[in-house]
Amino acid sequence: LDQLYVQATCLEPILLGKVREWAAASGGCFAARRRSGGGLDYVRFDACSSGAARPDGADGADIKWGGLKSAHRAIEKVIRAYGQDVSRLLDVCRQAIVFDSLRDVSACLGAIAG
């Protein structure tokens, strides 16, 4: 499990870059916390990259990136669901893109397929 987390830590920035590319190519949105009043909104990444709603929170919202699965949760999942087979744990690095339409989902899948 330690080796898996070392690999995941190295791969996380690469995944984040890919997710940003896929969202930009498909009109994908990310969950964003509002700074004023709390709550959660969804921000289109193409708006973020143009400066209209920036992922760094300059517009009053912070993108809520997925990050690594906690080690505690990974251990729990490996024991309870995977019979202690660490090789079955596939979602240590994770992100989520939200779409407004099936056309946008299809565009994202096309971008992933390259």
C-alpha positions as CSV (number, residue, x, y, z in Angstrom):
1,L,0.0,0.0,0.0
2,D,2.9,2.4,0.7
3,Q,4.3,1.9,-2.8
4,L,0.9,2.5,-4.3
5,Y,0.6,5.8,-2.4
6,V,4.1,6.9,-3.5
7,Q,3.1,6.2,-7.1
8,A,-0.3,8.0,-6.6
9,T,1.4,11.0,-5.2
10,C,3.7,11.3,-8.2
11,L,0.8,10.7,-10.7
12,E,-1.7,13.1,-9.1
13,P,-0.4,16.3,-10.8
14,I,-0.5,14.5,-14.1
15,L,-4.1,13.3,-13.6
16,L,-5.1,16.8,-12.6
17,G,-3.5,18.2,-15.8
18,K,-5.4,15.7,-17.9
19,V,-8.7,16.3,-16.1
20,R,-8.3,20.0,-16.8
21,E,-7.6,19.3,-20.5
22,W,-10.6,17.0,-20.8
23,A,-12.9,19.5,-19.0
24,A,-11.7,22.4,-21.2
25,A,-12.3,20.3,-24.4
26,S,-15.8,19.2,-23.4
27,G,-17.4,22.1,-21.4
28,G,-17.0,20.1,-18.1
29,C,-17.6,21.7,-14.7
30,F,-16.0,21.3,-11.3
31,A,-17.5,21.6,-7.9
32,A,-16.5,24.9,-6.3
33,R,-17.0,26.2,-2.7
34,R,-18.2,29.7,-2.5
35,R,-16.1,31.8,-0.2
36,S,-18.9,34.1,0.9
37,G,-21.9,32.2,2.4
38,G,-20.4,28.8,1.9
39,G,-22.2,26.3,-0.2
40,L,-21.2,24.5,-3.4
41,D,-21.6,25.5,-7.0
42,Y,-20.4,24.1,-10.3
43,V,-18.0,26.1,-12.4
44,R,-17.3,25.4,-16.1
45,F,-13.6,25.0,-16.5
46,D,-13.6,27.0,-19.8
47,A,-14.8,29.9,-17.7
48,C,-12.1,29.3,-15.1
49,S,-9.4,29.2,-17.7
50,S,-10.6,32.5,-19.3
51,G,-10.5,34.3,-16.0
52,A,-14.3,34.6,-15.6
53,A,-14.3,32.1,-12.7
54,R,-10.8,31.2,-11.7
55,P,-9.8,28.0,-10.0
56,D,-7.7,29.9,-7.5
57,G,-10.7,31.5,-5.9
58,A,-10.2,35.0,-7.3
59,D,-13.9,35.1,-8.3
60,G,-15.1,34.1,-4.8
61,A,-15.1,30.3,-5.4
62,D,-12.5,27.6,-4.8
63,I,-12.4,24.5,-7.0
64,K,-12.9,21.4,-4.8
65,W,-10.3,19.0,-6.4
66,G,-10.7,15.3,-5.6
67,G,-7.2,14.6,-4.2
68,L,-5.9,11.3,-3.0
69,K,-8.1,8.8,-1.1
70,S,-7.2,8.8,2.6
71,A,-5.0,6.0,3.7
72,H,-7.5,5.1,6.4
73,R,-10.3,4.7,3.8
74,A,-8.0,2.8,1.4
75,I,-7.1,0.2,4.1
76,E,-10.7,-0.1,5.1
77,K,-11.7,-0.7,1.4
78,V,-8.9,-3.2,0.8
79,I,-9.9,-5.3,3.9
80,R,-13.7,-5.1,3.6
81,A,-14.2,-5.2,-0.2
82,Y,-11.1,-6.6,-1.8
83,G,-10.0,-9.5,0.5
84,Q,-6.7,-7.7,1.3
85,D,-5.8,-7.6,-2.4
86,V,-4.2,-4.1,-2.7
87,S,-3.9,-4.5,-6.5
88,R,-7.7,-4.1,-6.8
89,L,-7.6,-0.6,-5.3
90,L,-8.0,1.6,-8.4
91,D,-9.2,4.9,-7.2
92,V,-6.4,6.3,-5.0
93,C,-6.0,9.3,-7.4
94,R,-9.4,10.7,-8.3
95,Q,-11.1,13.7,-9.8
96,A,-14.7,14.4,-10.9
97,I,-16.0,16.3,-13.9
98,V,-19.7,17.3,-14.0
99,F,-21.5,17.8,-17.3
100,D,-24.6,19.7,-18.3
101,S,-25.5,17.4,-21.2
102,L,-24.8,13.9,-22.7
103,R,-23.1,15.7,-25.7
104,D,-20.6,17.2,-23.2
105,V,-20.0,13.7,-21.7
106,S,-19.5,12.3,-25.2
107,A,-17.0,15.1,-26.0
108,C,-15.1,14.3,-22.9
109,L,-14.9,10.6,-23.7
110,G,-13.7,11.6,-27.2
111,A,-11.0,13.8,-25.6
112,I,-10.0,10.9,-23.3
113,A,-9.8,8.5,-26.2
114,G,-7.6,11.0,-28.0
